[in-house]
Amino acid sequence: MKKTDMAVGLYLLAAIIFLIVPMPSFLLDILLALNISTAMVILFNALYAKEVLNMSAFPTILLFTTIFRISLNMSSTKLILATGEPGNVVETFGKFVGSGNLVIGIIVFIILIVIQFMVINKGSERVAEVTARFTLDAMPGKQMAIDADLNTGAINDAQAKERREKIQEEAAFFGSMDGATKYVKGDAIAGLIITVVNIAGGVVMGVLFMDIPMAEAFEKFTILTIGDGLVSQIPSLMISLATGILVTKVSKEADFGDLLVKQLFAIPKVLYMVGASLIFLGVVTPLSTLVFGGYGIIFIISGRAIASKIEVTAIEEEVSAEESSANEIRKPENVVSLLQVDPIELEFGYGIIPLADANQGGDLLDRVVLIRRQIALELGCVVPMIRLRDNIQLNPNQYIIKIKGIQVSEGEILFDHYMAMNPGYVEEEITGIPTFEPSFHLPALWISESQRERAESLGYTVVDPPSIIATHLTEVIRSHLDELLTRQDVQHLVNNIQEANQTLVLELVPKLLNIGEIQKVLQNLLREGISIRDLVTIFETLADHAPTSRDTDVLTEYVRQSLKRAISNKYFPSSEMTSVVTLDPKVEQEIMGSVKQTEQGSYISLDPGITREIIEAVQSEVQKLEDMGKNPIIITSPIVRMYFKRLTQDYFKDLIVVSYNEIDSNVELQSIGMVTV
C-alpha cells in the first residue's frame, strides 16, 4: 500500500474512532492544530490553483474534512461535559478570541456563523448550482467545436481525446460541487446546534454533578463551548471560503494574486481619480484629513508609478520586437522547412488577391472547399489541402497551378471582366478581347460588366473570374489525382470502410495485397477518371482475383469489369445511342503478340512502323467522332484494352478506351469506324 493511501485511510479512520473512543486533552490539541493547518492548506491551494480541475478532488476533500471536524467537535464536547478541561486550544479560543468576556464571545461566534452561513456558503451554493447547469448545457457545443477542429486538422486525435476528457471532468466536478456545498451548509447548522446543546448540557453537568453554582457553571461552560465552536468554525470558514474561490474562479492563465493586481491596479487614471476623491473627502468633510489625505496621496503616487512602468514596458516590448526581427533575419535559414512540398498550390499575382480575400468579398477560398467536396463525391478520393498564396513575381492577373512543387498549368484573367464562350450555336457575335479558356483551351472573349446581360441573351456561356480559376483548378486536380493519392491516403480509405467490412479488409490486407499494391490499382483507375468511391466492390474484386495474380495492371482490368455499371453510366447515356470506334482484331493480335512478360510486369515491344500506322489510324477515326461532336471512345477486347491504352495515352490525352466486358448489357452502341492498318 502506498504511504499516501495509508495516510488518507488513517485520517478517515481516526474521525470514525474519535466519535466513539474518548480522547485525552493533549491529543485533542494536536488534532485541532492539524485541522486548522489542513484548512489553511486547502484555502491557499484553492486561491492559487490556475484552474478548477487542479483541485478536482475538492468535493471528496470537503467531505473528509467535515467528518474529521465533527469528530473533533464530539471529542471536545465529551471533555467539556465530563471534566471541564478540553485542553489548551479550546480554552485559548474561548478566552483570548472571545476577549475573556461571555457576551463578546457569544457575539463573535454568532457573527462568524452568520457570515459563513448567510454570506459565503449561500453564495457558493448558488454559484456552484448555476455553474453546474451552464457547464452541462455547454457540453454539446464544446463537443461540436472539438469535432470541427479535428475535421479541419487543427488538432489531432490525441488532442481531441484530451479535450473531451477535460470537458467531462469539468462537468463531473461542478456537478459534485453543487452537492458538496450542502456539506458546508449542514456543518454550519450543526455547529450552532452543538453550541446550544453544549451550553445547556454544561450548566446541568456543572450544577448537578460538579457542585458548581449556577452562574459560575453558566459562565465557565459557555466560554468553553464558545471556544470549542470557534476552534471548529474558523477552519470551517476557511474551507467555505476555499469553496467559494473555486466555484468563482475564471482565470486559467495566472495566479489569483497576479490577476487581482493586474485587473484592479492596471489603469493609472483610475488611481488618479480615486486619490483625488479621497483627498477631497479628507479636506472638505469632517473625515480625518490625515487618513483620507494620506490614502489619496498613496493612490496618486501608485498611479504615477504604474504609468511609468507601462511606458517602460511598451518601450521594452518595441525594442524586443525589433531585436527578434533582427535575429530572425540574421538566423541561418531553416533548411528543413524548405524540404516540405505542398501537394497542390495555387499561386496568383497581386491583382487576383481580392478574389481570395474574404474581407474584400472574394469567395475563392469557399470555392476551393467546394472543389474538394465535389471531387470526393465524384471520384471517391479526398483531395489534399490546396495551398493558396500570392506571388509578386507573377503578372498581376496571372495565376499558376503547381503539383508537388512543379508548375503544371497557368492562366490569366481580367479581374473586372467576364469570359464569354460560344457553345456553337450563337449566330450574332459580340465584341470583346479574344482569349482562350484555360481549362479546355477553347476560344473565348473577355467582355465587360455592361455586355454580360446581352451576351447571355444571345446564348453565350458567361463565367466570372473566380469560376474560371475554380474550373481550371478542378480539371488539373482531376487529371493529376492519381499522382496525389499516397499510401497514407489509401490507409485512410481502408480504415474508413474497415468498421463495416472488417472481414473483407482482414482477408485482403495484408494477406493478399499490401497497401502499395492497392494504391497502384486505385491510381490506375483514377488515371482514367474511374471513381473509386465504391471501395467495397473494388476490394471484393481484388480479394477474388489476388490469389491468382498480383499484377496490378491485370487486377485493375478485373476491377474495371466489376465496375461496368459505373463506367457505362459515365460514358454511355442510356437515353441515346452512342457512337464509338472499334479495334480491328488483326491489330489486337499484333499488339498481343508484342507483349513481353517480365518479373516487373508486362510491356509492349511493337515495331515503330506499326506503332506509327496504328496511331495514324486512331487519329483518323477519333477525328470523325470529334467532327460529330462526340467523345472519342474506342472499344476493344478485354485482354487488349490496357495495352492499347498504354500505347495511345501519350498521343491522345482524352481518348477513352473501354473493353466489351465493361459495357452494361442495356447500352446501345453504333460503330462508325474501325482502327486498322
Secondary structure, DSSP 8 states (H G I E B T S, - for coil): --HHHHHHHHHHHHHHHHTTS---HHHHHHHHHHHHHHHHHHHHHHHH-SSGGGGTTHHHHHHHHHHHHHHHHHHHHHHHHHTS---HHHHHIIIIITTT-HHHHHHHHHHHHHIIIIIIIHHHHHHHHHHHHHHHHHHHHHHHHHHHHHHHTSS-HHHHHHHHHHHHHHHHHHHHHHHHHHHHHHHHHHHHHHHHHHHHHHHHHHHHTS---HHHHHHHHHHHHHHHHHHHHHHHHHHHHHHHHHHH---SSS-HHHHHHHHHSS-HHHHHHHHHHHHHHHHHSSS-HHHHHHHHHHHHHHHHHHHHHHHHHHHHHHHHHHHHHHHHHHS---HHHHT---SEEEEE-GGGHHHH-GGGT--HHHHHHHHHHHHHHHHS-----EEEEE-TTS-TTEEEEEETTEEEEEEE--TT-EEEE--S---S----EEEE-TTT--EEEEE-HHHHHHHHHHT-EEE-HHHHHHHHHHHHHHHHHHHH--HHHHHHHHHHHHTT-HHHHHHHTTTT--HHHHHHHHHHHHHTT-----HHHHHHHHHHHTTT---HHHHHHHHHHHTHHHHHHHHS-TTS-EEEEEE-HHHHHHHHHTEEEETTEEEE---HHHHHHHHHHHHHHHHHHHHTT---EEEE-HHHHHHHHHHHTTT-TT-EEEEGGGS-TT--EEEEEEE--
